[in-house]
Each structure stands twice: as structure tokens, then as C-alpha cells.
Amino acid sequence: MTDTLHDRAVAADPFRRALAMHASGVVVITAQNSGVPVGLTATSFASVSLEPPLVSFYVDRSSTTWPRLGAADHFAVNVLTSDQAELAARFARKGIDRFAAPTRWRPGPLGAPLLADVSAHLICLPYERATVGDHILVVGLVVEADVHLPDRPLLYHQGRFGRFLAHPDS
């Protein structure tokens, strides 16, 4: 960003407060690096393209998990259900073994950990990466997609996890 544009940017606090008004879905991105499972919670997950099938998420450049996750040859997107807030919080914590009990998981078809009882799994190959501000944009090519529990999604809004309630008119 040029100095002129940078000078016009909003301050961090009002920016964070405004973004908190936007609800987002919650996923856990998992991979295996040298036989060791790694994973992190992401609320920036999005579909990108149908042809080819692409998805994306952002990860903070200062993430201590990213170097191991980013070095993996594939990753899994675990779409969380509304009753998996503790699992999302666990994968957002630092300094713990995120895959130890009570986390339930199994190796996927290419080796990435697949979390139990999620709505869906997407297995992805790295497609593209770009540094954007203080984050890294990660785009994955979806090579497998499985829906398990077409349950209500876990949402993140105003710094808290919550549930989706359909509007009665829809």
C-alpha cells in the first residue's frame, strides 16, 4: 500500500469493532508434517471458485503453527458444527497438544487429520499463497469433499462462538 493510502487507513480498534459485527463460519485447518499432526482454527474460510474447485483462508504471519502447516503437502478443512465451540477454542489455544484427548480424529486418505463429528471435510492441495498485510492468504485445490452431518454451523460473532438460527420466513 502506498504511503498516501496507508495514511488514510482506519485505526486498529474501530476496525476490530466493525469487523466483530460480521458473523463468520468456523473451521479447523489440519495437516500432518513429518508424521506430527498440526492444526489451527480459522474464521476466514471462504469458497473461491467452482472451476477449479478452490477454497481459501487467511493465517496470521506470526502464527507459530503456520510454518509446520504450510510445509505440508496437503491440508484438510474441518467444517465445525454448532456444538463444537470447545474444539474451535482448543485449536485456537497456544501451548497445548491440540490433538490429545478429548480431541477425536483419524488420519484422512492422504494423511491429514480429520476431526470427528464435523459437518464436512475438504481435502486440499496447496494451490496459491500470497502475503496480504499481516496475513498469508492460502488457496487450496479441493481434491475430496465429504458431507457427514448436515448440522447447523458454528459461527463466530463479536468475539464469541454461537449458533445459526434460520429466519422464520426462509
Steps between C-alpha positions, in 0.01 A plus 500: 500500500638842417580745779205718395253212530660373820458842658126483430448156663265478798653431843515141626240529782206634296594256222484202743167621645348531153624157392353346814156585361555248218418138585722240341509123482764308693729229366809322625779461245708186561805344340778257579863603490772236547242269659387763753144637477459879495191717489348841562159664521401733216204733462617636164409189298326564167419334171695653213413318178297208366720445193748403627363428848691741725463610862701746707585613850734754656757433770690756705863524389605479867323165548727242660293220342518635144860400418421132567155513342626694198778247435250213463421363155123518564253614764148427619223747572277376782166687495383521861146450628326731744583275798878505436589837654739338749681324212536833318633664818742212553652542152532875561697452825877512518728267688279189511483173308192578295468137385511344849178385670228613497566576130381210286653458155623251242749522215336595169559336162820700442602513867362833623307466827122497461311614809206291619136610487550799269252605232741450213860432402679652203839357404712762321829528317689830527406712198616855570631719781542875532605732778222751560568751777584314820344175375565228245222414256493124444306359205443126473385279215227271635571138404241339726182628667285301741188613685442309824255685722287762327470674837489866592837673464713647774521878460736762638349842580604783732788294638279204594394170347131454429234318302303578188124540528312508175267793442139374531412638155770304316 
